[in-house]
Amino acid sequence: MKPKEEKALVKKAIEEGVKYGERRGAVEFEPTDSAADKIEYIYRLLVHDKLIQPIPEDQISQKSMRHKLAIWASKL
């Protein structure tokens, strides 16, 4: 995946993840929430709901979560 492509997919993943989390009633995001906070929450919610495979705990980073969400968004 090209970096430019991944950036657009991460943006899509955040938008879709926010909708999913709020529709599910699991979270209510505030306009002041950072993208990093949203990415982590959406990643953990999707793993919990078994919509994506978890990354091993010792390998979790902001970059790896962004990549995982980009892959998820590409399949929507």
Residue, then its C-alpha position, 0 to 999 in steps of 0.5 A: m500500500k502506498p503511503k498516500e493511499e494509506k493516509a486516505l484509507v486511514k481517514k476513511a477508517i476513522e470516519e467509518g469507525v466513528k459511525y460504527g462505534e456511535r451506531r453501536g452505542a459503544v462510544e460518543f466521540e468529542p470534536t476535541d478527541s485526537a486522531a490518535d485517540k480515535i484510531e486506538y479506540i476504533y482499533r480496539l473496538l473492531v478487535h473486540d467485535k472480531l471484525i479485524q485480527p488483533i496485532p500481538e500486544d508487544q507489536i502494537s503501535q500507532k503506525s501498526m494500528r493505522h495500517k490495520l485500520a487502512i486495510w479494514a477501510s479498503k474492504l468496506 
